[in-house]
Amino acid sequence: MLKAFARALHPWRELRRFKQLSPEERTCVFYTESASYWIYLKPVVLSLIKDFGRRICYVTSDRVDPLLTEPLPGMLPFYIGSGVARVLLFSGLEARVAVMTLPDLGLFQIKRSGHRVHYVYLHHSIVSTHMIYRRGAFDQFDSILCVGPHHVEETRQWEKLQGLPPKELVHHGYGPLDQLLAEPARSGKAATEPKVLVAPSWGAQGFLETQGRPLVASLLEAGYHVTVRPHPRTDKLAPEAMAEISASFAEHPRFAWDREAGSKRSFLEADVMVSDWSGAAFEFALGRERPVLFVDVARKVQNADYGKIEAVPVEVSLRETLGAVLTPSALAQAPAKVEALLGEGSERVKRLREARAHWVYNPGKSGRAGAEALERLMNENPTGQPDPSRG
């Protein structure tokens, strides 16, 4: 009981320690819900520290975040939890710039500070901003580090529709894609048993939750090696479906699970991905230049007003560019679709490279681009002053 009490008090000690920092020490604050989001922040943070000599504050709600015990040189880490201490830290935050991958600023527990802080959103997916995110998810940010031109177009159209002041939209890029591009390309034809990565999104209508077993069965019967990489929320919200897949195939010699958070091992090994509305499909196709078979389950819609702007979500418009689409009623055709995708060869690679060049800013160099923007914002925005717009 004493240990539990000490753990509960820990965020309050961290809050007090954070507030004791000098203004210079908390010039730039990065926040993350979970250590799994570090992959998105890492390239920008590394560039700020290495290229610009900045010291940054790293605030995490993850008790077992490795950076709490082994921070980078130039990083001040803080564990703030997900309770009242976090609420108080953000409501009284004094910093020049605050960066986060968490949307919905101002809609739930995390509010804008009463002090003048420049809030920056860093995208943790390549997908569009207006369909799978909640209405108003980005409205209260001051700047957005955009993955590509679709984020700029969608944001400007949404601002016009809602009568919002224009944000600063930075041509940033996408760190996880850069990391995949840095991996050596695999040459030659697929292995005798081509590897299929099943990596969909999550939700009650998702194909892994509803039809995962027959899909995996059809691919295994066709001779493919199948790795299932469920979204963490699928594991939590649909344990029965995951248990059914495990009971059916755990002993199969060509079946495997991938539940390594933050790992890209299965991305690097797979020849083709089967997905639905997951942003991981864009990372796989554009980062590894390999095709995706999209199972056409119901769209993930969290903003019913997404159709009020002209921009079509890229997760809708680019599926045929990245691969092929399969209706849920035709899962038996999945092996044939996979075979056809694997046979595209150089034509597919050319198409995916052209798509990457068009839809992603600064491929291979997003960390530096994001750091340059944050460095400028830190120099432009004073800290510690009351924000008249919050009064």
C-alpha positions as CSV (number, residue, x, y, z in Angstrom):
1,M,0.0,0.0,0.0
2,L,2.8,2.4,0.8
3,K,4.4,1.8,-2.6
4,A,1.1,2.5,-4.3
5,F,0.7,5.7,-2.3
6,A,4.3,6.7,-3.3
7,R,3.5,6.1,-7.0
8,A,0.4,8.2,-6.7
9,L,2.4,11.1,-5.3
10,H,5.1,10.8,-7.9
11,P,3.4,13.1,-10.5
12,W,2.9,15.8,-7.9
13,R,6.7,15.7,-7.1
14,E,7.4,15.9,-10.8
15,L,5.0,18.8,-11.2
16,R,6.8,20.7,-8.4
17,R,10.2,19.9,-10.0
18,F,8.9,21.2,-13.3
19,K,7.7,24.5,-11.9
20,Q,11.1,25.1,-10.3
21,L,12.7,25.2,-13.7
22,S,14.0,28.6,-14.9
23,P,12.3,30.1,-18.0
24,E,15.3,29.2,-20.1
25,E,15.1,25.5,-19.1
26,R,11.4,25.2,-20.1
27,T,11.6,27.2,-23.4
28,C,10.5,24.1,-25.4
29,V,8.2,21.4,-23.9
30,F,7.4,18.1,-25.6
31,Y,4.5,16.1,-24.3
32,T,3.6,12.4,-25.0
33,E,0.9,10.1,-23.7
34,S,2.9,7.0,-24.2
35,A,6.5,6.0,-25.0
36,S,5.2,4.5,-28.3
37,Y,4.8,8.1,-29.6
38,W,8.5,8.8,-29.2
39,I,9.1,7.5,-32.8
40,Y,7.3,10.6,-34.1
41,L,9.0,13.2,-31.9
42,K,12.5,11.7,-32.0
43,P,13.9,13.1,-35.3
44,V,12.8,16.7,-34.4
45,V,14.1,16.4,-30.8
46,L,17.5,15.0,-32.0
47,S,17.9,17.8,-34.5
48,L,17.0,20.5,-31.9
49,I,19.6,19.1,-29.5
50,K,22.3,18.3,-32.0
51,D,21.9,21.0,-34.7
52,F,20.7,23.9,-32.6
53,G,22.1,23.2,-29.1
54,R,18.7,23.3,-27.5
55,R,17.8,21.7,-24.1
56,I,14.2,20.5,-24.1
57,C,11.7,19.3,-21.5
58,Y,10.2,15.9,-22.2
59,V,6.9,15.4,-20.3
60,T,5.4,11.9,-20.4
61,S,2.3,10.2,-19.0
62,D,4.0,6.8,-19.4
63,R,5.3,5.5,-16.1
64,V,7.7,3.1,-17.8
65,D,8.9,5.4,-20.5
66,P,12.6,4.5,-21.0
67,L,13.5,8.2,-21.4
68,L,12.7,8.8,-17.8
69,T,15.7,6.7,-16.7
70,E,17.9,7.1,-19.7
71,P,17.2,10.6,-21.2
72,L,19.1,12.0,-24.1
73,P,21.9,14.5,-23.4
74,G,20.1,17.9,-23.4
75,M,16.7,16.4,-22.3
76,L,15.0,17.0,-19.0
77,P,12.4,14.2,-18.5
78,F,9.3,14.4,-16.3
79,Y,6.6,11.8,-15.4
80,I,3.3,13.6,-15.0
81,G,0.7,10.8,-15.2
82,S,-2.8,11.3,-16.6
83,G,-4.6,12.8,-13.6
84,V,-4.9,16.1,-11.9
85,A,-1.2,16.8,-11.8
86,R,-1.2,16.8,-15.6
87,V,-4.2,19.1,-15.8
88,L,-2.5,21.6,-13.5
89,L,0.8,21.4,-15.4
90,F,-0.9,22.3,-18.7
91,S,-3.3,24.9,-17.3
92,G,-0.4,26.8,-15.7
93,L,2.2,26.0,-18.4
94,E,4.9,28.7,-18.9
95,A,6.9,27.9,-22.0
96,R,7.6,29.5,-25.4
97,V,6.6,26.4,-27.4
98,A,4.7,23.2,-26.5
99,V,4.8,20.3,-28.9
100,M,2.5,17.3,-28.8
101,T,1.2,14.4,-31.0
102,L,-2.0,14.4,-29.0
103,P,-4.9,16.1,-30.8
104,D,-8.1,17.5,-29.2
105,L,-6.3,20.3,-27.4
106,G,-8.8,22.2,-25.3
107,L,-11.6,19.6,-25.8
108,F,-10.9,17.4,-22.8
109,Q,-8.5,17.4,-19.9
110,I,-5.6,19.2,-21.5
111,K,-6.4,22.9,-21.9
112,R,-4.4,25.8,-23.2
113,S,-2.4,27.6,-20.6
114,G,-3.4,31.0,-19.2
115,H,0.1,32.1,-20.2
116,R,1.3,32.9,-23.7
117,V,2.4,29.6,-25.1
118,H,2.7,28.6,-28.8
119,Y,1.1,25.2,-29.3
120,V,2.4,23.0,-32.1
121,Y,0.8,19.8,-33.3
122,L,3.1,17.1,-34.8
123,H,1.2,14.6,-36.8
124,H,1.5,10.9,-35.9
125,S,-0.1,9.7,-39.0
126,I,0.0,10.4,-42.8
127,V,-3.8,10.2,-43.1
128,S,-6.1,13.2,-43.4
129,T,-7.2,15.5,-40.7
130,H,-11.0,15.8,-41.1
131,M,-12.5,12.3,-41.1
132,I,-11.0,10.0,-38.5
133,Y,-10.2,12.8,-36.0
134,R,-12.9,14.5,-33.8
135,R,-14.4,17.7,-34.9
136,G,-12.2,20.5,-33.7
137,A,-9.3,18.2,-33.0
138,F,-6.8,20.8,-34.3
139,D,-8.6,24.1,-33.9
140,Q,-6.8,25.3,-30.8
141,F,-3.3,24.7,-32.0
142,D,-1.2,27.7,-33.3
143,S,1.0,25.8,-35.7
144,I,0.9,22.4,-37.3
145,L,3.8,20.4,-38.6
146,C,2.2,19.0,-41.7
147,V,3.1,15.7,-43.4
148,G,2.2,16.8,-46.9
149,P,0.1,19.2,-49.0
150,H,-3.1,17.4,-48.1
151,H,-2.8,18.5,-44.5
152,V,-2.3,22.1,-45.7
153,E,-5.3,22.0,-48.0
154,E,-7.6,20.3,-45.5
155,T,-6.7,22.6,-42.7
156,R,-7.2,25.8,-44.7
157,Q,-10.6,24.6,-46.0
158,W,-11.7,23.7,-42.4
159,E,-10.5,27.1,-41.1
160,K,-12.6,28.8,-43.8
161,L,-15.6,26.7,-43.1
162,Q,-15.4,27.3,-39.3
163,G,-14.3,31.0,-39.5
164,L,-11.1,30.2,-37.7
165,P,-7.9,32.3,-37.8
166,P,-5.2,30.8,-40.0
167,K,-2.6,28.7,-38.3
168,E,1.0,28.5,-39.3
169,L,1.3,25.4,-41.4
170,V,4.9,24.0,-41.6
171,H,6.0,21.9,-44.5
172,H,7.4,19.2,-42.2
173,G,7.2,15.6,-43.4
174,Y,7.0,12.3,-41.4
175,G,9.7,10.9,-39.2
176,P,8.7,7.3,-39.2
177,L,8.7,7.3,-43.0
178,D,12.2,8.7,-43.0
179,Q,13.4,5.9,-40.7
180,L,11.9,3.3,-43.1
181,L,13.5,5.0,-46.0
182,A,16.9,4.7,-44.3
183,E,16.5,0.9,-44.1
184,P,18.3,-1.0,-46.9
185,A,16.0,-2.0,-49.8
186,R,15.5,-5.7,-50.3
187,S,16.4,-6.8,-53.8
188,G,15.2,-9.8,-55.8
189,K,12.0,-11.6,-55.9
190,A,9.8,-12.5,-52.9
191,A,10.7,-15.6,-50.9
192,T,9.2,-19.0,-51.7
193,E,6.6,-18.3,-49.0
194,P,5.8,-14.6,-49.4
195,K,5.2,-12.8,-46.2
196,V,1.8,-11.0,-45.6
197,L,1.5,-8.5,-42.8
198,V,-2.1,-8.1,-41.5
199,A,-2.1,-4.6,-39.8
200,P,-5.4,-2.9,-39.7
201,S,-6.8,-0.1,-37.6
202,W,-9.1,-0.7,-34.7
203,G,-12.8,-0.4,-34.1
204,A,-16.0,-2.4,-33.8
205,Q,-16.4,-2.6,-37.6
206,G,-12.7,-3.4,-38.3
207,F,-12.0,-6.6,-40.3
208,L,-9.7,-8.0,-37.6
209,E,-12.4,-7.7,-35.0
210,T,-15.2,-9.1,-37.3
211,Q,-13.5,-11.3,-40.0
212,G,-9.9,-11.8,-38.9
213,R,-10.1,-15.6,-38.6
214,P,-11.4,-16.3,-42.1
215,L,-9.0,-13.8,-43.7
216,V,-6.0,-15.3,-42.0
217,A,-7.2,-18.8,-42.8
218,S,-7.5,-18.1,-46.5
219,L,-4.0,-16.6,-46.7
220,L,-2.4,-19.5,-44.8
221,E,-4.2,-22.1,-47.0
222,A,-2.8,-20.3,-50.1
223,G,0.8,-20.9,-48.8
224,Y,1.6,-17.4,-47.5
225,H,3.4,-16.7,-44.2
226,V,1.1,-14.4,-42.2
227,T,2.0,-12.0,-39.4
228,V,-0.8,-10.3,-37.5
229,R,0.0,-7.0,-36.0
230,P,-3.1,-5.8,-34.1
231,H,-3.6,-2.2,-33.0
232,P,-3.0,-1.9,-29.3
233,R,-6.7,-0.8,-28.9
234,T,-7.8,-4.0,-30.7
235,D,-6.0,-6.1,-28.1
236,K,-7.7,-4.1,-25.3
237,L,-11.2,-3.8,-26.8
238,A,-11.6,-7.1,-28.7
239,P,-9.8,-9.7,-26.7
240,E,-12.2,-12.4,-27.8
241,A,-11.5,-11.9,-31.5
242,M,-7.7,-12.0,-30.8
243,A,-8.2,-15.2,-28.7
244,E,-10.1,-16.8,-31.5
245,I,-7.3,-16.1,-34.0
246,S,-4.7,-17.4,-31.5
247,A,-6.6,-20.6,-30.8
248,S,-6.9,-21.3,-34.5
249,F,-3.4,-20.5,-35.7
250,A,-0.9,-20.2,-32.9
251,E,0.6,-23.6,-33.7
252,H,0.6,-23.0,-37.4
253,P,4.2,-23.0,-38.7
254,R,3.5,-20.0,-41.0
255,F,1.6,-17.8,-38.5
256,A,3.1,-15.2,-36.2
257,W,2.0,-12.3,-33.9
258,D,3.7,-9.0,-33.8
259,R,2.9,-7.0,-30.7
260,E,6.2,-5.2,-30.3
261,A,5.2,-1.6,-29.7
262,G,7.3,0.8,-31.8
263,S,9.0,-2.1,-33.7
264,K,9.1,-2.0,-37.4
265,R,10.5,-5.6,-37.8
266,S,7.4,-6.9,-39.5
267,F,7.2,-3.9,-41.8
268,L,10.7,-4.6,-43.0
269,E,10.1,-8.3,-43.5
270,A,6.7,-8.3,-45.2
271,D,6.1,-8.4,-49.0
272,V,2.6,-7.1,-48.8
273,M,0.2,-5.6,-46.2
274,V,-3.5,-6.2,-45.6
275,S,-5.1,-3.3,-43.9
276,D,-8.3,-1.1,-43.9
277,W,-8.2,2.6,-42.8
278,S,-4.9,2.4,-40.9
279,G,-2.3,5.0,-41.4
280,A,0.3,2.2,-41.1
281,A,-0.7,1.3,-44.7
282,F,0.8,4.6,-45.9
283,E,4.0,4.1,-44.0
284,F,4.4,0.6,-45.4
285,A,3.6,1.5,-49.0
286,L,5.5,4.8,-49.2
287,G,8.3,3.8,-46.9
288,R,9.0,0.3,-48.2
289,E,7.6,0.7,-51.7
290,R,5.4,-2.4,-51.3
291,P,1.7,-2.9,-51.9
292,V,-1.3,-2.8,-49.6
293,L,-4.5,-4.8,-50.0
294,F,-7.3,-2.7,-48.4
295,V,-10.3,-4.5,-47.0
296,D,-13.2,-2.1,-47.6
297,V,-14.9,-2.1,-44.2
298,A,-17.0,0.8,-43.0
299,R,-15.1,4.1,-42.9
300,K,-13.7,5.3,-39.6
301,V,-15.6,8.6,-39.1
302,Q,-15.3,10.7,-36.0
303,N,-16.2,14.0,-37.6
304,A,-19.6,13.8,-39.2
305,D,-18.9,17.2,-40.9
306,Y,-15.9,16.0,-42.8
307,G,-17.8,16.0,-46.1
308,K,-18.5,19.8,-45.8
309,I,-15.1,20.6,-47.2
310,E,-14.0,19.7,-50.7
311,A,-10.9,17.8,-49.8
312,V,-11.2,14.0,-50.1
313,P,-9.4,12.2,-47.3
314,V,-6.3,10.6,-48.7
315,E,-7.1,7.3,-47.0
316,V,-10.1,7.2,-49.4
317,S,-8.6,8.6,-52.5
318,L,-5.2,6.9,-52.6
319,R,-6.0,3.3,-51.9
320,E,-5.9,2.2,-55.6
321,T,-2.6,4.1,-55.9
322,L,-1.1,2.2,-52.9
323,G,-2.5,-1.2,-53.9
324,A,-5.9,-2.7,-54.4
325,V,-9.3,-2.9,-52.6
326,L,-11.2,-6.0,-51.5
327,T,-14.8,-6.1,-50.3
328,P,-15.4,-7.9,-47.0
329,S,-17.9,-10.2,-48.7
330,A,-15.1,-11.5,-51.0
331,L,-12.4,-12.4,-48.5
332,A,-11.9,-15.7,-50.3
333,Q,-10.3,-13.7,-53.1
334,A,-7.6,-12.3,-50.9
335,P,-4.9,-14.7,-51.9
336,A,-5.5,-14.0,-55.6
337,K,-5.4,-10.2,-54.9
338,V,-2.2,-10.6,-53.0
339,E,-0.6,-12.6,-55.8
340,A,-1.6,-10.0,-58.4
341,L,-0.1,-7.2,-56.2
342,L,3.2,-9.1,-55.8
343,G,3.4,-9.5,-59.6
344,E,3.5,-5.7,-60.3
345,G,7.2,-5.3,-59.7
346,S,8.9,-2.2,-61.0
347,E,5.6,-0.6,-62.1
348,R,4.4,-0.5,-58.5
349,V,7.7,0.9,-57.2
350,K,7.6,3.7,-59.8
351,R,4.0,4.5,-58.8
352,L,4.7,4.6,-55.1
353,R,7.8,6.7,-55.5
354,E,5.8,9.3,-57.4
355,A,3.1,9.2,-54.8
356,R,5.7,9.8,-52.0
357,A,7.3,12.7,-53.8
358,H,3.9,14.3,-54.2
359,W,2.2,13.6,-50.8
360,V,5.1,13.9,-48.3
361,Y,7.3,16.9,-47.6
362,N,11.1,16.5,-47.1
363,P,11.4,12.8,-47.4
364,G,14.5,11.7,-45.4
365,K,14.9,15.2,-43.9
366,S,11.8,15.9,-41.8
367,G,13.7,16.1,-38.5
368,R,15.8,19.1,-39.5
369,A,12.8,20.8,-41.2
370,G,10.7,20.5,-38.0
371,A,13.5,21.6,-35.8
372,E,14.2,24.7,-37.9
373,A,10.5,25.7,-37.6
374,L,10.5,25.2,-33.8
375,E,13.8,27.1,-33.4
376,R,12.2,30.0,-35.2
377,L,9.0,29.9,-33.1
378,M,11.0,29.8,-29.9
379,N,12.9,32.9,-30.9
380,E,9.7,34.7,-32.0
381,N,7.5,33.9,-29.0
382,P,8.1,35.4,-25.5
383,T,7.4,33.3,-22.4
384,G,5.8,33.9,-19.1
385,Q,3.4,36.6,-20.2
386,P,-0.4,36.3,-19.7
387,D,-2.3,35.4,-22.8
388,P,-4.9,38.1,-23.4
389,S,-6.9,35.8,-25.6
390,R,-7.3,33.4,-22.6
391,G,-8.4,36.1,-20.1
